[in-house]
Amino acid sequence: MSTTRRRRPLSAWKATIAVAMSNYIEAGAIIALATSLTLWQEAFGFDDGVVGIVAALSANAFGAAIGAAIGGPLCDRLGRKFIYTYDLIVFMVGALAVTFAPNLAVLLVGVILMGIAVGAGVPASWTYIAEEAPNEHRAAHVGTAQLAWSIGPAAGFLLAVIVGPLGLLGSRLIFFHLFVIAAVTWWVRRGLPESRRWKSEREAALGAGERPSFFSGIAGLLKEPKNWGALAFLIGVYGLWNTVAGQAGIFQPRVYDAAGLHDPMQQNLLQVLVWTLTAAATFFGFMRYGDRVRRKWLYLGGAALGVVAWAVLIYAPPGLFSLLFFAVAWGISAGIGAQAFYGLWTAELFATRYRASAQGVLFMLARVMVGLLSLVFPVLLSGLGLGGLGVIILGLLVAALLIGTIWAPKTEGKSLEDIEFERYGRHVTTAAGIPVKR
């Protein structure tokens, strides 16, 4: 018995790390495109309007939205392992298409396929990690996905600096590196078990005579009135914040250019600093304290720092101070900010039978919001300037801060079954084999 107890945490961490690599690949796909958009634009001769379309169809926006709309319900229907086993195959095809793209059409196909794979894989990974994590360390395990998501951009921007002299060939190599990482991750994941909670939920449903369909998760999600409030809360927390972060992810080099920093290598180095600090803040902040302190205050600190970071970048006199202050403040803010809490709260606030469907719906809506702004962001940035866009950016961040702080749930230390019983007054489906504490 003692040997099993010692091995279980190691096994849980192995599964967490393997599945969390979806977030490295997601962020890497976004940054690979962000650092190469200008090069693709020059090579294939398209204007800023097409730049917005390419960005909107990518893993940063509509491409991921389509994947989430499909992957979330399938994850509840066929299992978490089904999605994280096959989504990377689609991703690898897309990565190869971009790597060898001879024209805009092939580039778009590859970008869309990568986006669909990311959209399907990320909700499945967050769901699986939360379901397999120990109750007292759930934030630490979910934070691993955020850590991987942070390391992806840091590595992507650093690679962009290293291969910068190669021009578009260097960017193609970055996409090929994502293909290699996806292939290795796919191989490692093949030996992972299915989520225990999903298996027990499925056995209980089949024992009760249910025959779940593709739409069962969505139908169950929308039939329960309590879920509507949780959906609205999480859109307010993540959707609003991510609308800003999504533009920063794909268009940050252009934002720096508008703020007075024109050298591409310096822009990428500044982003390496941002994402390195995000990774550090995730590890030393969210993962260390997310299970120990009242999460409301940790969220408030990260959200407030993000507002200040953008206010300084937009309205302070341009120069080294404002750029470095933004990089440090936004980097730390993102590490203990909305995305980490979103991954955690989405897993906690919905029942097992439609948890992945909820992830899919929310991730889809968040990416649609990013996509809508991405369609016009380059044009707005050129027309209004950074100061003109500042009102939109700060308004979204302040709204996310208020919503997350005021309505933050108190779920730390509780099992997913305990939270489910508190929220619904019952267990939506009795999960055989999972102990229930009341």
N, C-alpha and C positions, 0 to 999 in steps of 0.2 A: 504493500500500500504506500509506504513512504517513498519507494522508488518511483511509483507512478506519479505521486504528487510532485516529486522533484522534476520529472521529465515533462510534465504537462506544460509548465510555463515556457520551456524551451521549444516544445512543439508548437505552442500558440504563437510564439514570436517568429518561428520559421514561416508559418503560414501567413502571418501578418506581413512580413517583409516581402514574401513572394507576391502576394496579392497587391500590396501597396505599390508595386512597380508600375501599375496602371497609371498612377499619378505622375511618376517620373516621365513616362512615355507621353502622357497628355501634355504636360507642361513643355516637354522637349519638342513636341510637334508644333505647339504654338510659337515657341521662341525660334525654332528653326525657320518658320515662315516669317516671323517678325524681322529677323536679321537679314532675310534674303529678299523681301518684297521689292525693295528698290532695284536690286540686281535683276530679278525676274522682269520687272517693269521695263528696265533698259534693254534687256535681251529680247523680249517679245514685243516691245513697243506699244504698251497699253497705257491709258491715262489714269488719273486719280480715281475716277469713277469705277473703273475696273479693279483697281487696287481694293476699293471698298467691297466690291463683290467677292473677290477672292478671299479676303479676310472674313467676310460674313459667312461664306460657305465652308469655312475651315473647322478644325477642332475647337476653335475659340467661340464658335457661334452656331449657325444653323446646321452644319454637319453634325456636331455633337448633339444638337437638339433632336435631330432625326434618330440618331443612335439611341439616345436615352428613351425616346418614345417607344422604340421597339424593344430595347434591352431590358428596361425595368419590368414590364409585364412578363416577358419571357423568363426573366430571372425568378419570378414568383411561380411561373408555370412549370418550368423545366429544371430549376435549381440554379444555385449560385455558380456551381462548378461548370455547368454547361456554357454559361456566358464567358467566364474568364478562361475557358479552354479554347473557345473558337473565335472570340473577338480579335485576338492578336493575329490570327491568320489574315483576316481582312485588313488589319493595320499594316501588316508586312507587305501585302500586295500594293496598298496605297503608297507606302514609303518607297518601294521600288519604282513605282510609276513616276513619283516626283523626282527621284534621284536621276532617272534617265529621260525626263520630260523633254521632248524636242520642240514643243509648242505650247501655247496657252491651253488648248483643249485637254491635252494629257495632264498638264499641271493641275487643272481644275478637277479632273477625275481622281487623281491621286490625293489631292487635298480633301475632297469630299469623302473618299473611302477612309482616310485616316480619321476624319472627323466623326464618321458614323461609328467606327470601332471604339474611339475614345468615349463617345456618348454612351455606348452600350457597356463598356468595361468599368468606367468609374463608379456609377451607382452600385454595380455588383460588388466591386471591391470594398466600398465603404460599408455596405450591408454585411458582407461576409466577415470583415474584420470586427465589427461591433458585435456580431452574433457569437463569434468565437472567443472574444476577449474576456478575461476575468472581470467580474463586476467591479472590483475595487481598482482595476487598472484600465478601464475602458477608454478613458481620455488618452492615456499613454499609447495604447494600441492604435486608436483612431488617428492620433497625432502622427503616427508613423507614415500614414498616407500623406498628410500635410508635409512632413519632412521630405518625402520622396518628391512631392510636387514642387518643393523649394529647391532641392538639389538639381532638378531637371533644368530650370532656367539658368542657374549658376553655371552648370556645365555647358549649357547651350551657348550662352554669351561668351564664356571663356573659349570655347571651340571657335566661335565666330572671330574672336581676336586672333587666335592662332592661325586659322586658315584664311584670314582676311586678304592677304596678298594674292591668293589664288582666285579671287573674284567669285564668279558663279560656280566654278568647279569646287571651291571650298564649301559653298552652301550645299551643293549636291552631296559632298562627303558627310556633312552633318546629318542629312536625311538618311544616308546609308548607315550611319552609326546608330540611328534609331531603329532601323531594320535589324541590325545585329542584336541590340538590347532586347527588342521584342522577341526575337527568335530564342535567345537564351532564357528569357522569362517564361515563354510558352513551354519550353522543355522542362523547366523546374516545376511549373504548376501542374504538370501532368500527374504527379504523384500525390497531390494534395487531396484530402478527403472533402466530402460535401459538408456543408454547414449542419451541425447537429440539430439546431433549432428548426431549420427548414425541413430536414428529414422527419423529425417528430411531428411537425405541423402537417406535412403531407400525409403521413401515416394516419394521423387522427382524422383528417378530412376524408381520406379514402375509406376509413373505417366507418365514418358516418354516412357513407353513400354519396359523397360529393365527387364530381368529376370536373375539376378545375379546367377552365379554358384560358385562352390568351387574355380575355377581358375580365376574368374573375377578380384579379387583383385590383384593377381600376374600379370595377363595379363595387367591390367591398369597400374600397377607400372612400369613394364618393357617397356611399349610402350612409356612412356614419357621420352624424352632425359634428361631433367633436373634432373630426379630422379637418374640417373646413377652417377652423381657427388656427390649427397648427400649420396648415398649408399657407395661410395668409401671413402668419408670423414668420415663417421661414423664407417666404418670398421677400418679405420686408428686410430680413436680416441679410440673406445671401443674394437675392436677385438684385437689389439696389446697389449693394457694395460691389458685386461682381460686374455690374454694368460699367462701373468705373475701372475696376481691376482688369476687365477684359480689354478695354481700350489701351490700358497701360501695357498689358502683355503683348499686344500685337502692334501697337502704334507708338510705344514709348520712344523709340529713336526719333520719330517725327516730333514728339512732344519736347524732347530735349533740344531739337533743332529750333523749335519755336521759342524755347527758353534761352537761346543763345549759345548752346553747345553744338557745334556743327561737325566736329570730327567724328566719323563713325567708330573708330577704334576707342576713343575716349567715351563715347556713348555706351559702347558695349562693356567697357571696363567698369563704368559706373553701375551698370546693371548687374555685373558680377558681384559688386559690393552689396547692392540691394538684396539679391537672392541669397548670398552667403549669410547676411544678417537675418533674413527670413528663416533660413534653416536653423541658425543658432537660436533664434527666439522661439522657434517651434520646439526644439529639443530642451532648452533650458527653461523655457517659460510654460508653454501649453502642456507638453508631455510630463513635465515635472510637477506642475501645480494644478493641472486641470482636474485631478481627482482629489485634491487636498483642500482647496479653497472654494469659497462661494464663487461660482462661475460668472455670475452677473458682473462682479467687479473686475475680473480678469478681462472679460469682454469689453467693458467700458473703457479700461485703460488702453487696449489695443485700438478700439474704434476712434477714441479721442486723438490718439497720436497720429492716426491716419488723416484725420481732418486737418490737423495742424501742418502735417507734411505737405499736403497739396496746397494749403493756403499760402505757405511760404514759397513754394515753387511758382505759384501763379502770380502772386502779388508783391513779393519782396523784390528788391532790385536784383536783376540778373547778375550772376557771378558765381565764383567758386563756393561761397558760403551757402547760398540758397540751394545749389545743386547737391552739395555734400549733406546738408541738413535734410533735404528731401530723401536722399538715398538711405541715410541712417534711420530716419523716423519712419518712412514708408516700409522699409525692410523689416524693422522690428514689429511694426504694427501688423503687417501681413502674417507674421509668425504666430501671433496670439489673437488673430482677428477673425473675421466672419467665416472664412472658408473652413477653418478647423472646427469652429463651433457648429457650423452647418452640418458637417459630416457626422458630428457626434449627436446633435439634437435630432436630426432627421432619423437616425437609427433608433433613438430612444422614444420618440413621440408617436410612433406608429406600430401597430401590431405586426407580428411576424408574417402573417398570411398575405399582407400587402405592403410590407416594408420596402421591398425593392421597387414596387410600382410607384410608391410615394417618392422614392429617390428619383425614379425616372421622370415623373411628372415635374418635379421641382427643378431638376437639372435641365430638362427640356425648356421650361419657361424661363429659367435664368439665362440660358444660351440664346433663346429667341430675343430676350431683352438686349443682350450684348450685340446680337446680329443686327437688330434694327438701328442701333446707334452706329455700328460699324459701317453700315451702308453709306452714312453721310458724314462720319467723323473726319476723314481726310479733307473733305470739302469744307466742313465747318471750321476746321482748324486753319485752313488756308484763308477762309473768308472772314471769320470773326477773330482769329488769333487766340492765343492761350487765355488771355484775360476774358474774352467773351465767353469761352467755354467754361470758365471757372465757376460761374453761377450754377450751371448744370451739375458739374462734378461735385462741388461742395454741398449742393442741395441733396444729392443722392446719398452722400456719405453721412451727412447729419441725420437724415431720415433713418438710415440703417442703424446708426448709433442709438437713437431714441427708442426705436422698436425693440432692438435686442436687449437693451438695458431695462426697459420698463417691464417687458413680458418674459424675461428669461426664466425658463423652468428650473425648478430645484430638483435635479435628478442625480446628482453626484452620489456615488456609492451604492446605488440601488440596482437590483437586477432588472433586466428588461421585462421580466414577468411581473415584478412588483410595480414598475412604472405603468405597465399595461393595465393592471388591476386598479390602480389609483385613478387613471385617466378615464377608463370606460366603466368602472364599477363591476367589471367581470373580466374573464379571460375570453377573448373573441373566439378562440378555438382552444380547447384543452390540448396542450402540447405534451403528449405522452413521453415519459422519460426525462422531462425537465422538471426539477424540483421547484415547487411554488411556495414562496414564503409570504405570509400576510402579516 
